[in-house]
Amino acid sequence: TSLVLMAKTGMFAPFALYLIALGVASLWLAYSRGWIALSWPGALGADLAVIGVTLRALSPQHQDLAGAALLLQWLLLGAYVASIAVNTLVRHRRVTVLEVVQTVVALLISFGGTLLMTRATGSLPAAIGVASLVFGLACYGVAYAFVETREGLERNAYFYTTLALVLVLAGCALVLHEPWLGRAFAVLGVLAAARWNRVGRLNMLLHAATYVVAAAIASGALGYGAWALAAAPEGPWPLPRVTTVLVLAATALTIVLAAARPRPEGGVPADGARVVMLLVLLWVASATVIGLLAPLIAGLPDRSVNLGALATLRTCVLAVAALLIAWVARHARFREWAWLVYPLLVVVGLKMVVQDFQQSRPRTLFIALALFGAALIIAPRLRRGSAKAG
């Protein structure tokens, strides 16, 4: 009936509000009566109605007000999250598939709609960002204080911490600008790793890896790394920014905290998270070293760099990185570092074929070949030593 009245009257917002209420009511019928089948179409109707209001507000005719669209987006998220919180925290029930799916959809609608409205109006919804940060921190607090202390509610702990992660990431992106956004994510990565180091919760290690990647992206460190490692620069050589160096230091500290437990546990997901952080560290550290040394070793009077010398510098830095990774992997707490030794050597070899043999002169090519050959000999032996240590 609501869909028909929307089509006939051309008014979406009042009926969208009604469908949100109907969706939440169907969710509570599922809680109290076990009528799960009713809650799925109720949630779908609420989601489609809010999407319709958002699209109408973004249309050139502005058939619905942007404020009404924002209100409905966050009302949808707040109503469902509040209901789920009562069911899981007050009634101590396990989170269900419907609750997880609807929370994800409501998050996409709310934050996606907010970002679209922001681009259309040209204003930054700082108030929504602050509210998102507050609710994200509250979700972390709920997970630590009420969920992790109870037996049999591990799924709920992952639900609330994941919700907190999304809210904090989105809130920071809405409130902060560069360079503070990358720095904030870097600090959060260190804090999450410290929490993992203290209590050994796998979700905190996964959050630390996520924050580290977000910091590298938001600060531009990954982009600078791609440019410093692979580009053929023309004109003055730019040095790495202060934020890039800070992200590098925070990533290194996060990795140390992530491996500081006597026996790093968590299985394959934990190993994967640590490898992701190592990849970010390798990428940003190599780019930072190349960025600082290129003007000194390959610099020209016009502040540009010699491509041949730059190619050799890149090869030398990556070869030394392979040796350092193989050496650190000898320690049992960094055993997963050994996984990157052979892939990194392969990358260096391919990079020499593409860059060094085409751009380097015989003198600089000799240095690159010598150091790469030494890495091919020494790194596998160090890796075998790390396997024995493991």
N, C-alpha and C positions, 0 to 999 in steps of 0.2 A: 504493500500500500504506500509506503514511504517513497519507493522508487517511482511509482506511478505519479504521485503527487509532485515529486520533484520535476518530472518531465512536463507535467501539465501546468504547474504554477511558475516554473523557472526560478524557484527559491530553494536553494540548497542548504544554507546554513541552519535554519531551524530544524529541518529534518535530519541533518547530520548530527545535531545535538541529541535529538531523540534516539537515533540509531546507536550512538555511543552509550547512552543509558540502557538501551535494550541489550547491547552486547555485554555490558557489565552485569546486567541482570541475568542473562543466560549463563554467564560464568559462575555466578553464585548459585544458580540452579544446579549446575554441575557439581559444585562443592557440597551442597546440602542434600540433593536428591540423587546425585550420580548420573544425571542426564547429560553425559558428555557430548552426545550428538548435537544437542541444541547449541552448545557454546561455539562450535566451529562456524556455522553460518552467521551467528550473532557477531562474532569477531570480524568475519569477512564483510558483512554489511557496514559495520562501523568504519573499517579501513577504507572501503571503496567510497563511502560518503565523504570522508575527510580528504581523500585524494581528489574527488570531484570539486570540492570547494577550493582546494589549493590551485587546481588547474584553471578554474574560473577566475580566481584572483590574479593569476599570472597572464590571463588573456589580454589582448590589446584593449578590449572593451571594459576590463575590470568589472566583470559582472558581480563579483563579491569583493568585499573590502579585504585588504591585506591583514588588517588587525583581526578580523573574524577568522581568517584562515589560520593565523598563528595561534589564536586562542584555542581553536578546535584541535589543532595538531598536538598541542601540549596537554590539552584536556584528555585526549585519547590516551596519551602515554601515561599521564598521572593517574587516571582512573584505573587503568589495568594494573599498573605497578603497585598502587595502593592496595588493590584487592589481593594481588598475589602476595604482597607483604603480610597482610593479615592472615592469609591462609597458611603461609609457610612459617611465620614467626610467632604469631599468637596461637594458632591451632597446631603448630609443629607438624605440618604435612610436608611430604616431599614434593618438590616442584615437578610438574607434569610436562609432557611434550607440548600440549596446547599452550601452556604458560610461556614456555621458552620461545615457541614459534611466534606467538602474538607479541611478546616483548621485542623480539628482533624486528618484526614488521612495524610495530609502533615506533621504535627507535629510528628506523629508516624513514618512515613518513615524517616524523617530527623534525629530525635534524636535516634530512634531505629537503623538506619543505622550507625550513628556516633558511638554509643556504640559498635556495632558489629565490626566496623572497628578498634576501639580503642583496643578491646580485641585481634583482629587478629594481629595488628601491635605492641601492647605493649606500645603505646605512648598516652599521654593525650592531646586531642585537646584543649589546654587552650585558643587559639584564638577564637575558636567557642564558648567556655563557656563565655568568656568576651563579645562577640557579643550578645549572648543570654541574658546576664544580662542587657546590654545596651538597647536592644529592649524590654525586659520585663519592665524595668523602664519607657521607653518611652510609652509603652502601658498603664501603670498606669497613667502617666501624661496626655495622651490623654483622658482617661476615666474621669479624674477629671476636666480637663480644658475645654473640648469641648463637651463631651457626657452627663455627669450628669447635666450640666447646661441647657440642652434643654429638653423641654417637649416632651413626646411621644417616647423617644429613650431609654427606660429602657432596652430593649433587647440588644441594642448596648452596653450599659454600662456593662452588664453581659458578653457579648462577649469579650470585650477588657480587662476587669479585669481578666477573666478566662484565656485568652491568656497570659496576664502578669504573672499570677500565674504559669502557666506551664513553661514559659520561664525562670522565676527567679529560680524555683526549679531545672530545668535542668541545667541552667548556674552555679548555686552554686555547683551542684554535679560534673560538669566537671572541675571546677576551684579549689575548696577547698578540703582539706583532713581533716580527724579527727585530733584534736578535734574541728577545726574551723568550720566544716560543721554544726555540731549540734548546736554550739553556734550562728552561723549566722541565722539558721532557728528559733531559740528561740527569737532572737532579732526581726526578721521579724514578728513573732507572736505577740509580744508586740506592735509593730508599727501598725499592722493591727487592733488589738483590740482598740488601742488609736484612730484610725481613725473612727472605729465603734462608740466609745463612743462620738466622737465629732459630727459626721453627721448622725449617725443612719442608714447607708447603710447596708442592710443585707449581701451583697456580701463580705464586709469587715469582718464581723463576721465569715462567712464561711471560708474565707481565714485565719483568725486567728486560727481557729480549725485545718485547714490543716497544717499550719506551725508548730503548737504545736505537732501534730502527727509526722510530718517529723523530727522535732528536737529530739523527743523521740526515733525514729527509728535510725536516723543517729548517735546519740551520744551513742547508745548501752544501753540507759536507760531502754527500754522495755525488752531487752534481759536479762539485769541484774535483772530486777524486776521478770521475770519468774523464774530465777535461785534462787533468794533470797526467793521467796514465796513458791516454790514447790519442789526444788531439794533436794536430799539427799547428801550433799556435803561430799567429802573425801579430806583430806589434808588441807593445810592452808586456812583459810577463807579470801577472798579478800574483802577489804573495797570498798565502792562506790567511783567512780572517781570524780574529781573536776567538770568535764563537766556534770555529772549526777546531782550534786547539783545545778549547774547553770541553767540547764534545768528545774529543779524543781522550783527554784525561779522565772524563767521567766514564767512558766506555771501558778503559783499562781498569779503573777501580771496580766497576760492575763485574767484570770478568774475574777479578781476584776474589771478590766477595762470593761470586757464584761457585767458585771452586774451593772455597776455604773450609768447607765441611770435611771432617776426617775421611769420609767415604762418600763422594758425590753420588746421591741416589736419585731415583726418579725414572730410571729406565731410558728407553729411546727418546721420549719427549724431552727429558732433561738434557740428554746429550745433544739433541737437535737444537734446543734453545741456546746452549753454550756455543755450538758451532756457528749459529747465526750471529751471536755477539762477536765471535772471533772474526768472522768475515767482515763485519762492520769495522772492527779494529784494524784488520789488515788493510782494508780499502782506504780508510781515513788516514792511518799512520803512513802508509806508502805515499799517498798524495801529499801529505804535509811535509814529509822529508824531501820529496822531489820538488815541491813548491818552494821550500826554503833554500835548497842547494842549487837549483837550476840557474838562478842569476849569478851565483858564485863560480860554477863550473862551466856552464854553457852560455853565459851571458855575453852579449855583444854591446858595442858602444851606444847603440840606439835603444837599449833596454830590452831588446828582443833576445831570443836564444838561438843558438846553433842547433838545428834539428838532429844532426848526427851525434853531437855530444849529448843532447837531451835523450836520444834513444839509448845510448850507452848508459847514461845515468839511471834511466828507468829499469834497464835490465839488471844493473848492479843492485839497485835497491830491492827489486823483487827476488833476486837470487839470495841476497843476505836475509831477506824475510823468510824464505824457505828454510834456510839454515837455522834461524832463530826459532821458528816454529817446531822444527824437528828436535832441537835441543830442549826446548821447554816441555815437549811431549814426553820426555824421559821421566818426568815426575808423574806419579799415578793420578794426581788430582787434575791433571791437564791431559789425560790420555786421549781424549777425542781430538786434540790438536793434530795428532798423527794422521788423521783422515785427510787433511788438506795438503800434505807434503807432496804426494805425487801429482794431484791435480794442479797445484801451483807450479810445479816444474814443467808440466805440459803447457800451461799457459805461457810461461816464460819462453819456452822453445818456439811456440807459435808466434809469439810477439816478436822474437828475433827474426823470424822469416819475413814477417810483414813489415817491420820497421828497420831493424838494424842493418840487414843486408842491402836495403835499398837506400838508406840515408846516411849510414856511418861511413867514415873513412877507415883505411886499414889500421891506423894506430888505435882509434877508439874501438873498432870492431875487435881487435886483438884483446883488449881489456875485457870486453863483454864476454867473448868466447872463453877466456881463461877463467873468469869468475863463475860463469854458468857451468863450465866443465867441472870446476871444484865442487859446486853445489850438487851436480849429478852424482859425484863420487861420495861426498860426505853425508848429504842429507839422508839417503836410504840407510846408511849404517847407523846414523842417529835414530832413525825411525825404528829400526830393528831393536835397538837398545830400549826404546820406549815401549815396544811390544813386550819385551821381557819384563820390564818394570811393571807393566800392567798386569 
